[in-house]
């Protein structure tokens, strides 16, 4: 075993230098205008303070750059090496580091082992020190014919050190700069326009929703500008410390405004006090983190804020989905918009934490998500504003009508004053007021008595008395309009056995649940469900053919069969039988006959096995079984 280990070690020593060796990059006039350099880069984490010490490093101190070596938050003393061989002809290229948030970059350019150029730049230095005035970091490289070039790049950054080295031709560099400025300028312009427009609406309408949304969009605009390097270039080019503190300060501030905006948009105060208190506490915590972020180490602040963004985004998404399930239209639209923001934030967070890897900037997913989310939220806010405007307009119209009505009454009172004496008028008005109050009280009492007289106390459905009156009325309509009138008679199967087995309280509860279940199957306001007596229910279906009545009866039967009904933890299987009759009413006695026919059909359903729907056919005075399922 010992000899085997020594043999494997000897083989590793032989092959290790070969695995680390990497051919140098060869370019010429016909080379591609854009060359990805990560596969040609070597990396070393040795603490080297001078170029001479760096050049004295052995090849064992350099390792090929692999995915994940720099995809982390916070790097120090990371050295990168690139070897380039230029063929015939003069060549001019630009080295691009696709990350505008690096704190400090040192670049040394050696030609044939001799230092010919160097540069120091980064967010911790004034913008004017950059060799190429760009939001990203660019370093020009001039290469003489038949020359060997070595580039050493040192990276120090407390933020995300995601690097994507590129070698670009000048023409392609300018094209990419123009495209980058155009796309990001359009994004920032759209965000700023939406934010300012919302601010003006907030100032004119005094709306907290628009005020918080404006704060959210404007702070988001400044954050995007800081992340993409535009704020450092155009707002504070001589204040590197501002660039260091801007992003940790703005991220929690953006989330605080997002929470407050969501609170107003979803109207949490009306729907859930627990969610309201949680959202306000979250907003306060976010503001606190924003204020103390300049006092925290940059990498620690970024890690905390990534977790905070994911947690707050998930919380707001939960609030929206919960209200969307309850039928809130704005919550549904908010969920769609916020879903893109949550997905982008999650993907970016995983990229920053090094869990996922990608060739593009880690902030790109969240930038795309937030842009869509901001525009979508503007549309949602516009919809809400339009709904509120319509509601306010309706209230104003109603107020105008009431004012006109009051004006008419006032004029009438003035005319009455001219005809009668003031004392008599006061007496009449007093008596009139007393009479109105008395009549109103009597009317309310009569309404309550009438309602009690027509409502079944157990199921809260209409009772037999209300059913009979409605049947007569619907019969007259059917006769006058020559439209079909259908009746359903439904009876709970084996109800006596349920009472005997589980008790009368269970029977009462079952009748209430069956009543609710039957009521849920009726979709038209004109349909009437009533408790006919005992465990029997009757349904009046105006303007409904026999086919439609049978279809509804079958739906009712299946709904009762599939219902999960329990009493004291025990499941109670339940079925129902339904008799159906339908006809166009031809006389005053015909509704009563129709009721008898439905009762006969119900009797037939009971006698032939229960849990079925039977239709009474008036042509041959027979009852037809429609469908059954045991």
Beta strands, then each sheet from edge to edge (+ up, - down):
strand 1: 25-27
strand 2: 34-36
strand 3: 42-44
strand 4: 63-64
strand 5: 73-86
strand 6: 91-97
strand 7: 104-111
strand 8: 114-121
strand 9: 137-143
strand 10: 147-160
strand 11: 165-169
strand 12: 484-492
strand 13: 528-533
strand 14: 536-542
strand 15: 566-567
strand 16: 570-571
strand 17: 576-584
strand 18: 612-617
strand 19: 622-628
sheet 1: 1+ 5+ 3- 4+
sheet 2: 1+ 5+ 10- 7+ 8-
sheet 3: 2+ 11- 6+ 9-
sheet 4: 13+ 14- 12+ 17- 18- 19+
sheet 5: 15+ 16-
end
